[in-house]
Amino acid sequence: MLIKSLEQKTKLALTTVMATIIGCTVICGFTVWACLSMLSDERNQIYVLDGDIPFLAERTKLESNFIMEAEAHIALFHQYFFNLPPDNDYIKWTVGKAMYMADGTALKQKQALDENGFYSDIISSSAVCTIICDSINFDEHEKKFTYYGTQLIKRRTRDLKRSMITSGYIENVPRTQNNPHGLLITNWRTIENKDLDY
């Protein structure tokens, strides 16, 4: 009887020890998981100090801003490429800025315009070219865009209004001072460039 009682007490003690070890392991595992989860959440938060008062500012992810940055990049490129006053140095500067934002297809279009006397005509006729962005259709999955704009060419003799539609693709590249969005326009081509009734 004493041996049976001793055996039951040993089993009870062993069961209690095993339950305690398992319970401690589960609690420790949950604590480690919760701490890592909190640490990951804290890394996604930025605190901004205003004097001695901290304010929580959430870090935005690149994906959430990609469409907005792509459209801003496309619009800025077209402004640099098509907003042209009758000033040769300024034209070289703005078109040069546009070349940082696109691949060789933009350079080919620039050379074609140069060969056709477009830039020299602007200077000789004191024309002012501006472009107004009407809309940009951007496909996030294909990274393809279509730009719809209206180009105004103001000359001393007459004003022209032209419909401008271009298309191309967007690629990610490292951000630089000359390319702050870190995007590159590729396979850029003009689909339509025709006079409108003014």
Solvent accessible surface area in square Angstrom, and as a share of the most:
residue,aa,sasa,rsa
1,M,199,0.89
2,L,150,0.74
3,I,139,0.70
4,K,129,0.55
5,S,43,0.28
6,L,114,0.57
7,E,92,0.41
8,Q,111,0.49
9,K,131,0.56
10,T,84,0.49
11,K,124,0.52
12,L,121,0.60
13,A,55,0.43
14,L,111,0.55
15,T,88,0.51
16,T,77,0.45
17,V,78,0.45
18,M,96,0.43
19,A,61,0.47
20,T,75,0.44
21,I,95,0.48
22,I,102,0.52
23,G,28,0.27
24,C,68,0.41
25,T,88,0.51
26,V,99,0.57
27,I,114,0.58
28,C,80,0.48
29,G,41,0.40
30,F,128,0.53
31,T,69,0.40
32,V,88,0.50
33,W,161,0.56
34,A,26,0.20
35,C,74,0.44
36,L,110,0.55
37,S,44,0.28
38,M,131,0.58
39,L,87,0.43
40,S,57,0.37
41,D,81,0.42
42,E,85,0.38
43,R,158,0.58
44,N,73,0.38
45,Q,56,0.25
46,I,76,0.39
47,Y,116,0.44
48,V,80,0.46
49,L,124,0.62
50,D,93,0.48
51,G,67,0.64
52,D,137,0.71
53,I,106,0.54
54,P,80,0.51
55,F,103,0.43
56,L,94,0.47
57,A,38,0.30
58,E,138,0.62
59,R,134,0.49
60,T,95,0.55
61,K,134,0.57
62,L,101,0.50
63,E,125,0.56
64,S,83,0.54
65,N,39,0.20
66,F,20,0.08
67,I,70,0.35
68,M,128,0.57
69,E,35,0.16
70,A,0,0.00
71,E,58,0.26
72,A,45,0.35
73,H,0,0.00
74,I,0,0.00
75,A,21,0.17
76,L,53,0.26
77,F,0,0.00
78,H,0,0.00
79,Q,81,0.36
80,Y,46,0.17
81,F,1,0.00
82,F,11,0.05
83,N,49,0.25
84,L,2,0.01
85,P,37,0.24
86,P,51,0.32
87,D,68,0.35
88,N,69,0.35
89,D,108,0.56
90,Y,98,0.37
91,I,6,0.03
92,K,132,0.56
93,W,137,0.48
94,T,4,0.03
95,V,1,0.01
96,G,29,0.28
97,K,44,0.18
98,A,0,0.00
99,M,44,0.20
100,Y,121,0.46
101,M,2,0.01
102,A,7,0.05
103,D,43,0.23
104,G,41,0.39
105,T,36,0.21
106,A,0,0.00
107,L,80,0.40
108,K,142,0.60
109,Q,38,0.17
110,K,55,0.23
111,Q,87,0.38
112,A,48,0.37
113,L,46,0.23
114,D,76,0.39
115,E,148,0.66
116,N,124,0.63
117,G,24,0.23
118,F,43,0.18
119,Y,14,0.05
120,S,69,0.45
121,D,59,0.31
122,I,1,0.00
123,I,63,0.32
124,S,83,0.54
125,S,24,0.15
126,S,50,0.32
127,A,0,0.00
128,V,62,0.36
129,C,1,0.01
130,T,52,0.30
131,I,12,0.06
132,I,91,0.46
133,C,54,0.32
134,D,88,0.46
135,S,52,0.33
136,I,28,0.14
137,N,87,0.45
138,F,32,0.13
139,D,57,0.30
140,E,74,0.33
141,H,170,0.76
142,E,108,0.48
143,K,66,0.28
144,K,69,0.29
145,F,1,0.01
146,T,28,0.16
147,Y,1,0.01
148,Y,71,0.27
149,G,4,0.04
150,T,19,0.11
151,Q,5,0.02
152,L,30,0.15
153,I,7,0.04
154,K,96,0.41
155,R,57,0.21
156,R,186,0.68
157,T,125,0.73
158,R,148,0.54
159,D,52,0.27
160,L,25,0.13
161,K,64,0.27
162,R,49,0.18
163,S,17,0.11
164,M,1,0.00
165,I,31,0.16
166,T,0,0.00
167,S,4,0.02
168,G,2,0.02
169,Y,77,0.29
170,I,3,0.01
171,E,89,0.40
172,N,86,0.44
173,V,46,0.26
174,P,111,0.70
175,R,128,0.47
176,T,75,0.44
177,Q,174,0.77
178,N,55,0.28
179,N,8,0.04
180,P,71,0.45
181,H,38,0.17
182,G,4,0.04
183,L,4,0.02
184,L,38,0.19
185,I,0,0.00
186,T,13,0.08
187,N,88,0.45
188,W,5,0.02
189,R,141,0.51
190,T,49,0.29
191,I,89,0.45
192,E,50,0.23
193,N,64,0.33
194,K,107,0.45
195,D,82,0.42
196,L,68,0.34
197,D,147,0.76
198,Y,154,0.58
